[in-house]
Amino acid sequence: MLTREELPECPVATTVQIIGNKWKILIIRNLLDAPQRFSEIKKTIPGISQKVLTDNLRALESDGLLIREVFAEVPPRVVYSLSELGKTLKPVLDAMGDWGAGYKAII
């Protein structure tokens, strides 16, 4: 997690730095509905590699947006869910969805 001093001064730049790549936004979108396992997330995001998904999940967890829960089973089961902080991104993604739908209606 970045410190306050390491974050950009501009709030929009901060948001872009934390969730600014397409993979993170799609992961967050999926987890807004319900917690998911790695394979479930991967299936619903076409084109994402296992390494890129792993890296983005780790980054989201490091930034405090995601909770990774490991169950002591054989084989081990890992479930990803949004933290309370991660859930606060819902209005941001809803606004992006509304804008995208409006854009598609115009063109």
N, CA, C and O atoms as a Tinker XYZ file with bonds, in Angstrom:
   428  protein
     1  N      0.855000   -1.171000    0.000000    73     2
     2  CA     0.000000    0.000000    0.000000    64     1     3
     3  C      0.898000    1.229000    0.000000    63     2     4     5
     4  O      1.869000    1.310000    0.753000    81     3
     5  N      0.557000    2.179000   -0.854000    73     3     6
     6  CA     1.316000    3.415000   -0.925000    64     5     7
     7  C      0.993000    4.308000    0.270000    63     6     8     9
     8  O     -0.112000    4.276000    0.812000    81     7
     9  N      1.980000    5.098000    0.662000    73     7    10
    10  CA     1.723000    6.057000    1.731000    64     9    11
    11  C      1.063000    7.286000    1.133000    63    10    12    13
    12  O      1.086000    7.483000   -0.082000    81    11
    13  N      0.483000    8.101000    1.975000    73    11    14
    14  CA    -0.183000    9.321000    1.530000    64    13    15
    15  C      0.782000   10.210000    0.739000    63    14    16    17
    16  O      0.388000   10.848000   -0.238000    81    15
    17  N      2.028000   10.246000    1.161000    73    15    18
    18  CA     3.036000   11.087000    0.485000    64    17    19
    19  C      3.388000   10.552000   -0.896000    63    18    20    21
    20  O      3.782000   11.320000   -1.774000    81    19
    21  N      3.253000    9.247000   -1.098000    73    19    22
    22  CA     3.593000    8.641000   -2.385000    64    21    23
    23  C      2.477000    8.780000   -3.426000    63    22    24    25
    24  O      2.713000    8.596000   -4.620000    81    23
    25  N      1.275000    9.102000   -2.974000    73    23    26
    26  CA     0.149000    9.239000   -3.894000    64    25    27
    27  C      0.175000   10.597000   -4.586000    63    26    28    29
    28  O      0.675000   11.572000   -4.023000    81    27
    29  N     -0.356000   10.666000   -5.793000    73    27    30
    30  CA    -0.426000   11.948000   -6.495000    64    29    31
    31  C     -1.278000   12.956000   -5.728000    63    30    32    33
    32  O     -2.154000   12.572000   -4.953000    81    31
    33  N     -1.024000   14.217000   -5.941000    73    31    34
    34  CA    -1.803000   15.258000   -5.279000    64    33    35
    35  C     -3.243000   15.303000   -5.784000    63    34    36    37
    36  O     -4.175000   15.541000   -5.016000    81    35
    37  N     -3.408000   15.074000   -7.065000    73    35    38
    38  CA    -4.730000   15.121000   -7.692000    64    37    39
    39  C     -5.537000   13.866000   -7.333000    63    38    40    41
    40  O     -5.045000   12.756000   -7.535000    81    39
    41  N     -6.757000   14.008000   -6.809000    73    39    42
    42  CA    -7.574000   12.844000   -6.456000    64    41    43
    43  C     -7.907000   11.940000   -7.649000    63    42    44    45
    44  O     -7.984000   10.721000   -7.499000    81    43
    45  N     -8.100000   12.526000   -8.816000    73    43    46
    46  CA    -8.386000   11.715000  -10.009000    64    45    47
    47  C     -7.159000   10.871000  -10.355000    63    46    48    49
    48  O     -7.287000    9.694000  -10.691000    81    47
    49  N     -5.978000   11.469000  -10.273000    73    47    50
    50  CA    -4.743000   10.728000  -10.545000    64    49    51
    51  C     -4.541000    9.601000   -9.530000    63    50    52    53
    52  O     -4.030000    8.536000   -9.875000    81    51
    53  N     -4.941000    9.838000   -8.285000    73    51    54
    54  CA    -4.848000    8.794000   -7.265000    64    53    55
    55  C     -5.744000    7.619000   -7.631000    63    54    56    57
    56  O     -5.323000    6.465000   -7.553000    81    55
    57  N     -6.980000    7.910000   -8.032000    73    55    58
    58  CA    -7.909000    6.854000   -8.418000    64    57    59
    59  C     -7.369000    6.070000   -9.600000    63    58    60    61
    60  O     -7.418000    4.840000   -9.614000    81    59
    61  N     -6.855000    6.780000  -10.589000    73    59    62
    62  CA    -6.305000    6.125000  -11.776000    64    61    63
    63  C     -5.105000    5.265000  -11.392000    63    62    64    65
    64  O     -4.939000    4.168000  -11.927000    81    63
    65  N     -4.279000    5.735000  -10.489000    73    63    66
    66  CA    -3.107000    4.961000  -10.078000    64    65    67
    67  C     -3.518000    3.663000   -9.377000    63    66    68    69
    68  O     -2.873000    2.631000   -9.562000    81    67
    69  N     -4.573000    3.708000   -8.582000    73    67    70
    70  CA    -4.990000    2.535000   -7.822000    64    69    71
    71  C     -5.777000    1.546000   -8.682000    63    70    72    73
    72  O     -5.529000    0.343000   -8.605000    81    71
    73  N     -6.711000    2.020000   -9.490000    73    71    74
    74  CA    -7.565000    1.097000  -10.265000    64    73    75
    75  C     -7.487000    1.349000  -11.763000    63    74    76    77
    76  O     -8.382000    0.942000  -12.504000    81    75
    77  N     -6.440000    2.010000  -12.216000    73    75    78
    78  CA    -6.399000    2.526000  -13.576000    64    77    79
    79  C     -6.170000    1.564000  -14.708000    63    78    80    81
    80  O     -6.241000    1.986000  -15.862000    81    79
    81  N     -5.898000    0.296000  -14.462000    73    79    82
    82  CA    -5.762000   -0.560000  -15.632000    64    81    83
    83  C     -7.040000   -1.364000  -15.843000    63    82    84    85
    84  O     -7.815000   -1.571000  -14.908000    81    83
    85  N     -7.249000   -1.805000  -17.050000    73    83    86
    86  CA    -8.529000   -2.449000  -17.377000    64    85    87
    87  C     -8.749000   -3.731000  -16.587000    63    86    88    89
    88  O     -9.891000   -4.085000  -16.291000    81    87
    89  N     -7.684000   -4.423000  -16.246000    73    87    90
    90  CA    -7.845000   -5.681000  -15.531000    64    89    91
    91  C     -8.379000   -5.455000  -14.125000    63    90    92    93
    92  O     -9.285000   -6.162000  -13.684000    81    91
    93  N     -7.827000   -4.476000  -13.420000    73    91    94
    94  CA    -8.278000   -4.211000  -12.051000    64    93    95
    95  C     -9.745000   -3.806000  -12.023000    63    94    96    97
    96  O    -10.494000   -4.234000  -11.145000    81    95
    97  N    -10.147000   -2.999000  -12.964000    73    95    98
    98  CA   -11.542000   -2.558000  -13.009000    64    97    99
    99  C    -12.466000   -3.748000  -13.252000    63    98   100   101
   100  O    -13.527000   -3.841000  -12.635000    81    99
   101  N    -12.075000   -4.658000  -14.143000    73    99   102
   102  CA   -12.901000   -5.826000  -14.422000    64   101   103
   103  C    -12.933000   -6.790000  -13.239000    63   102   104   105
   104  O    -13.963000   -7.410000  -12.976000    81   103
   105  N    -11.825000   -6.921000  -12.528000    73   103   106
   106  CA   -11.791000   -7.763000  -11.325000    64   105   107
   107  C    -12.737000   -7.182000  -10.277000    63   106   108   109
   108  O    -13.537000   -7.905000   -9.682000    81   107
   109  N    -12.640000   -5.888000  -10.061000    73   107   110
   110  CA   -13.509000   -5.230000   -9.072000    64   109   111
   111  C    -14.969000   -5.386000   -9.490000    63   110   112   113
   112  O    -15.821000   -5.692000   -8.656000    81   111
   113  N    -15.262000   -5.178000  -10.768000    73   111   114
   114  CA   -16.631000   -5.346000  -11.271000    64   113   115
   115  C    -17.170000   -6.733000  -10.917000    63   114   116   117
   116  O    -18.302000   -6.861000  -10.452000    81   115
   117  N    -16.364000   -7.761000  -11.137000    73   115   118
   118  CA   -16.799000   -9.133000  -10.846000    64   117   119
   119  C    -17.034000   -9.348000   -9.361000    63   118   120   121
   120  O    -18.002000  -10.000000   -8.967000    81   119
   121  N    -16.157000   -8.804000   -8.543000    73   119   122
   122  CA   -16.254000   -9.041000   -7.104000    64   121   123
   123  C    -17.331000   -8.189000   -6.435000    63   122   124   125
   124  O    -17.688000   -8.444000   -5.285000    81   123
   125  N    -17.853000   -7.186000   -7.134000    73   123   126
   126  CA   -18.974000   -6.422000   -6.582000    64   125   127
   127  C    -20.214000   -7.305000   -6.455000    63   126   128   129
   128  O    -21.039000   -7.097000   -5.565000    81   127
   129  N    -20.342000   -8.281000   -7.338000    73   127   130
   130  CA   -21.493000   -9.178000   -7.312000    64   129   131
   131  C    -21.409000  -10.190000   -6.173000    63   130   132   133
   132  O    -22.378000  -10.406000   -5.446000    81   131
   133  N    -20.239000  -10.803000   -6.028000    73   131   134
   134  CA   -20.071000  -11.839000   -4.997000    64   133   135
   135  C    -18.610000  -12.245000   -4.932000    63   134   136   137
   136  O    -17.871000  -12.056000   -5.899000    81   135
   137  N    -18.182000  -12.804000   -3.800000    73   135   138
   138  CA   -16.820000  -13.350000   -3.722000    64   137   139
   139  C    -16.647000  -14.444000   -4.770000    63   138   140   141
   140  O    -17.596000  -15.148000   -5.113000    81   139
   141  N    -15.418000  -14.575000   -5.272000    73   139   142
   142  CA   -15.160000  -15.571000   -6.312000    64   141   143
   143  C    -13.807000  -16.228000   -6.093000    63   142   144   145
   144  O    -12.913000  -15.669000   -5.457000    81   143
   145  N    -13.686000  -17.419000   -6.635000    73   143   146
   146  CA   -12.413000  -18.120000   -6.657000    64   145   147
   147  C    -11.628000  -17.643000   -7.877000    63   146   148   149
   148  O    -12.185000  -17.036000   -8.792000    81   147
   149  N    -10.326000  -17.927000   -7.873000    73   147   150
   150  CA    -9.432000  -17.504000   -8.947000    64   149   151
   151  C     -9.964000  -17.942000  -10.311000    63   150   152   153
   152  O    -10.038000  -17.141000  -11.242000    81   151
   153  N    -10.330000  -19.210000  -10.421000    73   151   154
   154  CA   -10.772000  -19.736000  -11.716000    64   153   155
   155  C    -12.054000  -19.056000  -12.195000    63   154   156   157
   156  O    -12.236000  -18.858000  -13.396000    81   155
   157  N    -12.937000  -18.699000  -11.274000    73   155   158
   158  CA   -14.178000  -18.012000  -11.649000    64   157   159
   159  C    -13.871000  -16.623000  -12.207000    63   158   160   161
   160  O    -14.459000  -16.199000  -13.201000    81   159
   161  N    -12.951000  -15.929000  -11.561000    73   159   162
   162  CA   -12.560000  -14.592000  -12.041000    64   161   163
   163  C    -11.945000  -14.718000  -13.424000    63   162   164   165
   164  O    -12.288000  -13.959000  -14.330000    81   163
   165  N    -11.035000  -15.676000  -13.591000    73   163   166
   166  CA   -10.327000  -15.839000  -14.865000    64   165   167
   167  C    -11.298000  -16.149000  -16.005000    63   166   168   169
   168  O    -11.124000  -15.648000  -17.116000    81   167
   169  N    -12.315000  -16.968000  -15.744000    73   167   170
   170  CA   -13.287000  -17.339000  -16.783000    64   169   171
   171  C    -14.076000  -16.143000  -17.297000    63   170   172   173
   172  O    -14.453000  -16.102000  -18.468000    81   171
   173  N    -14.327000  -15.172000  -16.426000    73   171   174
   174  CA   -15.192000  -14.053000  -16.799000    64   173   175
   175  C    -14.428000  -12.854000  -17.341000    63   174   176   177
   176  O    -15.026000  -11.824000  -17.651000    81   175
   177  N    -13.103000  -12.983000  -17.457000    73   175   178
   178  CA   -12.297000  -11.891000  -18.014000    64   177   179
   179  C    -11.498000  -12.447000  -19.190000    63   178   180   181
   180  O    -10.370000  -12.906000  -19.015000    81   179
   181  N    -12.079000  -12.407000  -20.378000    73   179   182
   182  CA   -11.393000  -12.954000  -21.555000    64   181   183
   183  C    -10.070000  -12.233000  -21.811000    63   182   184   185
   184  O     -9.974000  -11.009000  -21.719000    81   183
   185  N     -9.066000  -13.026000  -22.131000    73   183   186
   186  CA    -7.780000  -12.456000  -22.523000    64   185   187
   187  C     -6.795000  -12.232000  -21.387000    63   186   188   189
   188  O     -5.637000  -11.905000  -21.646000    81   187
   189  N     -7.211000  -12.396000  -20.151000    73   187   190
   190  CA    -6.287000  -12.181000  -19.038000    64   189   191
   191  C     -5.507000  -13.474000  -18.788000    63   190   192   193
   192  O     -6.081000  -14.562000  -18.742000    81   191
   193  N     -4.195000  -13.335000  -18.627000    73   191   194
   194  CA    -3.369000  -14.508000  -18.345000    64   193   195
   195  C     -3.364000  -14.775000  -16.842000    63   194   196   197
   196  O     -3.729000  -13.916000  -16.039000    81   195
   197  N     -2.950000  -15.964000  -16.491000    73   195   198
   198  CA    -2.886000  -16.340000  -15.074000    64   197   199
   199  C     -1.931000  -15.415000  -14.320000    63   198   200   201
   200  O     -2.231000  -14.991000  -13.204000    81   199
   201  N     -0.782000  -15.101000  -14.922000    73   199   202
   202  CA     0.200000  -14.237000  -14.266000    64   201   203
   203  C     -0.337000  -12.825000  -14.060000    63   202   204   205
   204  O     -0.170000  -12.246000  -12.986000    81   203
   205  N     -0.974000  -12.277000  -15.071000    73   203   206
   206  CA    -1.523000  -10.919000  -14.969000    64   205   207
   207  C     -2.639000  -10.881000  -13.929000    63   206   208   209
   208  O     -2.727000   -9.927000  -13.155000    81   207
   209  N     -3.487000  -11.898000  -13.900000    73   207   210
   210  CA    -4.550000  -11.949000  -12.900000    64   209   211
   211  C     -3.947000  -12.029000  -11.495000    63   210   212   213
   212  O     -4.374000  -11.308000  -10.593000    81   211
   213  N     -2.968000  -12.893000  -11.315000    73   211   214
   214  CA    -2.304000  -13.024000  -10.010000    64   213   215
   215  C     -1.686000  -11.703000   -9.582000    63   214   216   217
   216  O     -1.864000  -11.277000   -8.441000    81   215
   217  N     -0.956000  -11.046000  -10.490000    73   215   218
   218  CA    -0.306000   -9.766000  -10.166000    64   217   219
   219  C     -1.331000   -8.706000   -9.771000    63   218   220   221
   220  O     -1.113000   -7.958000   -8.819000    81   219
   221  N     -2.444000   -8.638000  -10.494000    73   219   222
   222  CA    -3.463000   -7.631000  -10.203000    64   221   223
   223  C     -4.205000   -7.929000   -8.906000    63   222   224   225
   224  O     -4.543000   -7.012000   -8.158000    81   223
   225  N     -4.460000   -9.208000   -8.635000    73   223   226
   226  CA    -5.089000   -9.572000   -7.366000    64   225   227
   227  C     -4.185000   -9.196000   -6.195000    63   226   228   229
   228  O     -4.657000   -8.681000   -5.181000    81   227
   229  N     -2.896000   -9.451000   -6.336000    73   227   230
   230  CA    -1.946000   -9.085000   -5.278000    64   229   231
   231  C     -1.900000   -7.578000   -5.072000    63   230   232   233
   232  O     -1.860000   -7.104000   -3.936000    81   231
   233  N     -1.905000   -6.829000   -6.165000    73   231   234
   234  CA    -1.869000   -5.362000   -6.062000    64   233   235
   235  C     -3.128000   -4.829000   -5.385000    63   234   236   237
   236  O     -3.049000   -3.943000   -4.534000    81   235
   237  N     -4.283000   -5.362000   -5.757000    73   235   238
   238  CA    -5.531000   -4.921000   -5.135000    64   237   239
   239  C     -5.558000   -5.267000   -3.645000    63   238   240   241
   240  O     -6.066000   -4.498000   -2.829000    81   239
   241  N     -5.009000   -6.425000   -3.306000    73   239   242
   242  CA    -4.930000   -6.809000   -1.891000    64   241   243
   243  C     -3.968000   -5.879000   -1.145000    63   242   244   245
   244  O     -4.260000   -5.444000   -0.031000    81   243
   245  N     -2.841000   -5.583000   -1.753000    73   243   246
   246  CA    -1.856000   -4.686000   -1.143000    64   245   247
   247  C     -2.425000   -3.287000   -0.919000    63   246   248   249
   248  O     -2.097000   -2.627000    0.067000    81   247
   249  N     -3.281000   -2.839000   -1.841000    73   247   250
   250  CA    -3.895000   -1.509000   -1.733000    64   249   251
   251  C     -5.102000   -1.495000   -0.797000    63   250   252   253
   252  O     -5.721000   -0.450000   -0.596000    81   251
   253  N     -5.435000   -2.646000   -0.228000    73   251   254
   254  CA    -6.516000   -2.706000    0.743000    64   253   255
   255  C     -7.907000   -2.801000    0.143000    63   254   256   257
   256  O     -8.897000   -2.592000    0.845000    81   255
   257  N     -8.002000   -3.116000   -1.158000    73   255   258
   258  CA    -9.305000   -3.177000   -1.824000    64   257   259
   259  C     -9.882000   -4.586000   -1.866000    63   258   260   261
   260  O    -11.066000   -4.773000   -2.144000    81   259
   261  N     -9.044000   -5.565000   -1.590000    73   259   262
   262  CA    -9.415000   -6.955000   -1.786000    64   261   263
   263  C     -9.016000   -7.768000   -0.556000    63   262   264   265
   264  O     -8.010000   -7.480000    0.092000    81   263
   265  N     -9.816000   -8.780000   -0.248000    73   263   266
   266  CA    -9.491000   -9.723000    0.825000    64   265   267
   267  C     -9.298000  -11.092000    0.197000    63   266   268   269
   268  O    -10.147000  -11.567000   -0.558000    81   267
   269  N     -8.175000  -11.722000    0.513000    73   267   270
   270  CA    -7.866000  -13.069000    0.030000    64   269   271
   271  C     -8.008000  -14.013000    1.216000    63   270   272   273
   272  O     -7.277000  -13.917000    2.202000    81   271
   273  N     -8.967000  -14.930000    1.096000    73   271   274
   274  CA    -9.229000  -15.865000    2.192000    64   273   275
   275  C     -8.842000  -17.270000    1.757000    63   274   276   277
   276  O     -9.357000  -17.795000    0.770000    81   275
   277  N     -7.923000  -17.870000    2.511000    73   275   278
   278  CA    -7.446000  -19.218000    2.208000    64   277   279
   279  C     -8.091000  -20.191000    3.181000    63   278   280   281
   280  O     -8.040000  -19.995000    4.395000    81   279
   281  N     -8.697000  -21.242000    2.640000    73   279   282
   282  CA    -9.338000  -22.266000    3.457000    64   281   283
   283  C     -8.413000  -23.476000    3.528000    63   282   284   285
   284  O     -7.909000  -23.950000    2.509000    81   283
   285  N     -8.202000  -23.959000    4.723000    73   283   286
   286  CA    -7.303000  -25.096000    4.944000    64   285   287
   287  C     -8.004000  -26.390000    4.557000    63   286   288   289
   288  O     -8.514000  -27.123000    5.405000    81   287
   289  N     -8.017000  -26.646000    3.272000    73   287   290
   290  CA    -8.624000  -27.855000    2.723000    64   289   291
   291  C     -7.632000  -28.492000    1.774000    63   290   292   293
   292  O     -6.614000  -27.894000    1.425000    81   291
   293  N     -7.932000  -29.703000    1.362000    73   291   294
   294  CA    -7.106000  -30.355000    0.363000    64   293   295
   295  C     -7.982000  -30.633000   -0.840000    63   294   296   297
   296  O     -8.930000  -31.409000   -0.725000    81   295
   297  N     -7.711000  -30.033000   -1.993000    73   295   298
   298  CA    -6.707000  -28.991000   -2.225000    64   297   299
   299  C     -7.140000  -27.665000   -1.594000    63   298   300   301
   300  O     -8.325000  -27.452000   -1.339000    81   299
   301  N     -6.179000  -26.783000   -1.346000    73   299   302
   302  CA    -6.511000  -25.491000   -0.722000    64   301   303
   303  C     -7.505000  -24.705000   -1.588000    63   302   304   305
   304  O     -7.433000  -24.718000   -2.817000    81   303
   305  N     -8.417000  -24.031000   -0.919000    73   303   306
   306  CA    -9.401000  -23.205000   -1.616000    64   305   307
   307  C     -9.133000  -21.762000   -1.237000    63   306   308   309
   308  O     -8.965000  -21.437000   -0.061000    81   307
   309  N     -9.094000  -20.892000   -2.248000    73   307   310
   310  CA    -8.857000  -19.462000   -2.030000    64   309   311
   311  C    -10.037000  -18.700000   -2.614000    63   310   312   313
   312  O    -10.438000  -18.925000   -3.756000    81   311
   313  N    -10.591000  -17.789000   -1.805000    73   311   314
   314  CA   -11.733000  -16.979000   -2.244000    64   313   315
   315  C    -11.346000  -15.516000   -2.113000    63   314   316   317
   316  O    -10.785000  -15.090000   -1.104000    81   315
   317  N    -11.661000  -14.754000   -3.161000    73   315   318
   318  CA   -11.383000  -13.321000   -3.184000    64   317   319
   319  C    -12.686000  -12.555000   -3.028000    63   318   320   321
   320  O    -13.705000  -12.905000   -3.624000    81   319
   321  N    -12.638000  -11.504000   -2.218000    73   319   322
   322  CA   -13.801000  -10.638000   -2.047000    64   321   323
   323  C    -13.311000   -9.207000   -1.865000    63   322   324   325
   324  O    -12.145000   -8.971000   -1.549000    81   323
   325  N    -14.208000   -8.270000   -2.065000    73   323   326
   326  CA   -13.849000   -6.872000   -1.864000    64   325   327
   327  C    -13.878000   -6.541000   -0.378000    63   326   328   329
   328  O    -14.738000   -7.018000    0.363000    81   327
   329  N    -12.938000   -5.728000    0.038000    73   327   330
   330  CA   -12.957000   -5.202000    1.395000    64   329   331
   331  C    -14.026000   -4.111000    1.465000    63   330   332   333
   332  O    -14.617000   -3.750000    0.448000    81   331
   333  N    -14.268000   -3.595000    2.657000    73   331   334
   334  CA   -15.216000   -2.484000    2.777000    64   333   335
   335  C    -14.748000   -1.298000    1.941000    63   334   336   337
   336  O    -15.562000   -0.610000    1.324000    81   335
   337  N    -13.438000   -1.057000    1.919000    73   335   338
   338  CA   -12.894000    0.020000    1.087000    64   337   339
   339  C    -13.127000   -0.270000   -0.392000    63   338   340   341
   340  O    -13.487000    0.630000   -1.150000    81   339
   341  N    -12.926000   -1.511000   -0.803000    73   339   342
   342  CA   -13.158000   -1.895000   -2.192000    64   341   343
   343  C    -14.604000   -1.713000   -2.618000    63   342   344   345
   344  O    -14.882000   -1.336000   -3.756000    81   343
   345  N    -15.527000   -1.984000   -1.695000    73   343   346
   346  CA   -16.956000   -1.834000   -2.003000    64   345   347
   347  C    -17.338000   -0.375000   -2.243000    63   346   348   349
   348  O    -18.344000   -0.103000   -2.898000    81   347
   349  N    -16.552000    0.561000   -1.726000    73   347   350
   350  CA   -16.860000    1.977000   -1.956000    64   349   351
   351  C    -16.625000    2.385000   -3.403000    63   350   352   353
   352  O    -16.982000    3.497000   -3.792000    81   351
   353  N    -16.034000    1.510000   -4.207000    73   351   354
   354  CA   -15.824000    1.801000   -5.631000    64   353   355
   355  C    -17.075000    1.534000   -6.471000    63   354   356   357
   356  O    -17.094000    1.850000   -7.661000    81   355
   357  N    -18.107000    0.964000   -5.875000    73   355   358
   358  CA   -19.333000    0.658000   -6.633000    64   357   359
   359  C    -19.889000    1.863000   -7.375000    63   358   360   361
   360  O    -20.193000    1.736000   -8.561000    81   359
   361  N    -20.041000    3.044000   -6.738000    73   359   362
   362  CA   -20.569000    4.186000   -7.491000    64   361   363
   363  C    -19.663000    4.602000   -8.657000    63   362   364   365
   364  O    -20.148000    5.088000   -9.679000    81   363
   365  N    -18.373000    4.415000   -8.503000    73   363   366
   366  CA   -17.428000    4.756000   -9.579000    64   365   367
   367  C    -17.669000    3.833000  -10.771000    63   366   368   369
   368  O    -17.776000    4.296000  -11.907000    81   367
   369  N    -17.753000    2.527000  -10.514000    73   367   370
   370  CA   -17.990000    1.582000  -11.604000    64   369   371
   371  C    -19.384000    1.724000  -12.189000    63   370   372   373
   372  O    -19.569000    1.556000  -13.395000    81   371
   373  N    -20.370000    2.032000  -11.347000    73   371   374
   374  CA   -21.717000    2.284000  -11.863000    64   373   375
   375  C    -21.713000    3.480000  -12.815000    63   374   376   377
   376  O    -22.338000    3.437000  -13.874000    81   375
   377  N    -21.009000    4.541000  -12.437000    73   375   378
   378  CA   -20.919000    5.734000  -13.295000    64   377   379
   379  C    -20.205000    5.396000  -14.601000    63   378   380   381
   380  O    -20.604000    5.867000  -15.666000    81   379
   381  N    -19.157000    4.588000  -14.526000    73   379   382
   382  CA   -18.455000    4.178000  -15.751000    64   381   383
   383  C    -19.379000    3.365000  -16.653000    63   382   384   385
   384  O    -19.374000    3.537000  -17.872000    81   383
   385  N    -20.172000    2.478000  -16.051000    73   383   386
   386  CA   -21.122000    1.681000  -16.832000    64   385   387
   387  C    -22.175000    2.545000  -17.493000    63   386   388   389
   388  O    -22.514000    2.336000  -18.657000    81   387
   389  N    -22.694000    3.516000  -16.758000    73   387   390
   390  CA   -23.697000    4.430000  -17.316000    64   389   391
   391  C    -23.110000    5.231000  -18.470000    63   390   392   393
   392  O    -23.746000    5.388000  -19.511000    81   391
   393  N    -21.896000    5.735000  -18.283000    73   391   394
   394  CA   -21.257000    6.513000  -19.324000    64   393   395
   395  C    -21.024000    5.659000  -20.562000    63   394   396   397
   396  O    -21.284000    6.086000  -21.687000    81   395
   397  N    -20.524000    4.433000  -20.334000    73   395   398
   398  CA   -20.264000    3.537000  -21.464000    64   397   399
   399  C    -21.528000    3.201000  -22.234000    63   398   400   401
   400  O    -21.511000    3.152000  -23.464000    81   399
   401  N    -22.629000    2.968000  -21.520000    73   399   402
   402  CA   -23.903000    2.670000  -22.191000    64   401   403
   403  C    -24.372000    3.882000  -22.995000    63   402   404   405
   404  O    -24.859000    3.738000  -24.116000    81   403
   405  N    -24.222000    5.084000  -22.412000    73   403   406
   406  CA   -24.614000    6.299000  -23.124000    64   405   407
   407  C    -23.764000    6.523000  -24.360000    63   406   408   409
   408  O    -24.277000    6.922000  -25.405000    81   407
   409  N    -22.482000    6.272000  -24.249000    73   407   410
   410  CA   -21.581000    6.426000  -25.383000    64   409   411
   411  C    -21.962000    5.468000  -26.512000    63   410   412   413
   412  O    -22.012000    5.860000  -27.678000    81   411
   413  N    -22.228000    4.215000  -26.157000    73   411   414
   414  CA   -22.607000    3.242000  -27.167000    64   413   415
   415  C    -23.914000    3.617000  -27.849000    63   414   416   417
   416  O    -24.108000    3.314000  -29.026000    81   415
   417  N    -24.813000    4.275000  -27.119000    73   415   418
   418  CA   -26.092000    4.704000  -27.697000    64   417   419
   419  C    -25.914000    5.848000  -28.676000    63   418   420   421
   420  O    -26.700000    5.999000  -29.611000    81   419
   421  N    -24.877000    6.660000  -28.463000    73   419   422
   422  CA   -24.641000    7.819000  -29.326000    64   421   423
   423  C    -23.977000    7.433000  -30.633000    63   422   424   425
   424  O    -24.332000    7.959000  -31.688000    81   423
   425  N    -23.011000    6.516000  -30.575000    73   423   426
   426  CA   -22.254000    6.202000  -31.807000    64   425   427
   427  C    -22.940000    5.165000  -32.661000    63   426   428
   428  O    -22.429000    4.801000  -33.719000    81   427
